[in-house]
Amino acid sequence: KDFFVDHMLVEELGLLPPEVDEDPRKQGLVMFTAFVTFGSVPLLGFLILMAAWGKRGAADFKNAAFAVSCVLTAVTLLALGGFKAVYTKQNKVKSALMMLANGTVSGGAALLIGLVLNLTLS
């Protein structure tokens, strides 16, 4: 029965069967490290640009800093998708594009919700 389930995971769904020996603390540490590392790239890019322009220039260039942050986010998502493909033995381009699509949809939804809340509460 386990062989059949593992075979269906790999052949039909393209997923690797779960490792029984994996330590959940190690998996949690890997997730936390990836989240902090990849999540800090767009934020640091935004903060560095805003600091470089100074307080007076920040009002004028915040849209440009936001655009740079969005581009850094896209590059980071593509890299994360590529790294994921190495470990899951999937197509790197497809995995990177899927990660970018998922990130774009979730980021867009968060932005839309923030805009609606801002309009509603102000």
N, C-alpha and C positions, 0 to 999 in steps of 0.2 A: 504494500500500500504506500509506504514512504517513497519508494522508487517511482511509482506512478505519479504521485503528487509532485515530486521534484522534477520529473520529466515534463509534466504539464507546465510547471512554472517556467522552465527554461525554454521549451520549444514553442508553447502556445503564447505565453505572455512576455517572453524575453526577460524574465527576472531570474536572478540567482537565488537558489534556496538559502534560507537563513543559516548562519553558522551557529551551531549549538554551543560551541566552546567560547564564543565571544563574551567578554566581560561588559556588562552594561555601563559600568563606570568609565571604561575606556571609550565606549561608543559615545557617551555623554560628553566626555572631555574633547573628543574629536569634533563633535557638533558645536560645542561652545567655542573652541578655538577657530573653527571655520567661520562661525557667525561673527565673532569679534574681528577676525582678520579681514574677511571679505566685506563685512558691513562698515568697517572704518574707512575704507578707501574713498567712497564718494563723500562721506562726511568730512574727512580730512582735506580733500580737494576743495570743498566748499569753504571750509574754515580758513585755509591758507589764502585763497583768493580774497575773501572778505578782509582778512587781516592785512594783506598786501595793499588793498585799496584804501584802507583806513575807514574811520567812522564817517567822515564827510563823503567819501566816494562810495560807501556801501549802499546808500540809497539809490544812486545812479546805476550801479553795476550789479545789483542783486539778481536781476534777471539773467545776466551773463554768467554769474557764478552758479545760478541754478541750472543753466544749460550745460555748463561744464560738469557739474555734479551728475546730471542725467547721463552725459556721455561716459563719464567714469563708471557709473552704475552699469551701463550697458556692457562696457568692456569687462568689468568685474564679473557680471553674470555669464558672459561668454566664456571667460576663463574658468569659472566654477563649473559650468556645464562640461567643459573639456576635461577638467580634472575628474569629475564624476564619471565620465565615460571610460577613463583609464581603469578605474576600480571596478566598474560594472561590466566592462568588456562590451560596450556598445559603440555605435558609430559616433565619433567625436563631433562631427559637424552637426548631426541631427540632435545630439544631446545638448550641445551648446546653444543651438537655436531654440530648442524646447525650453531650456532654462531661461533664455532671454524672453521668450513669449510669456512664460509663467510670471517672471519678474515684472514685465511690462504691464500685464493685466492686473496683478496685485498692486503694483505701485500706482497705476492709473486709478484703480478703485479707491485706494487710500487717499489720493489727491482729490478725487471727486467728492468723497465723503467729507474731507476737511473743508473744501470750498463750500459745500452745502451747509455744513455746521457753522462756518464763519458767517455766511449770509443770513442764516436763520437766527443766530445769537446776536448779531450786531444790529 
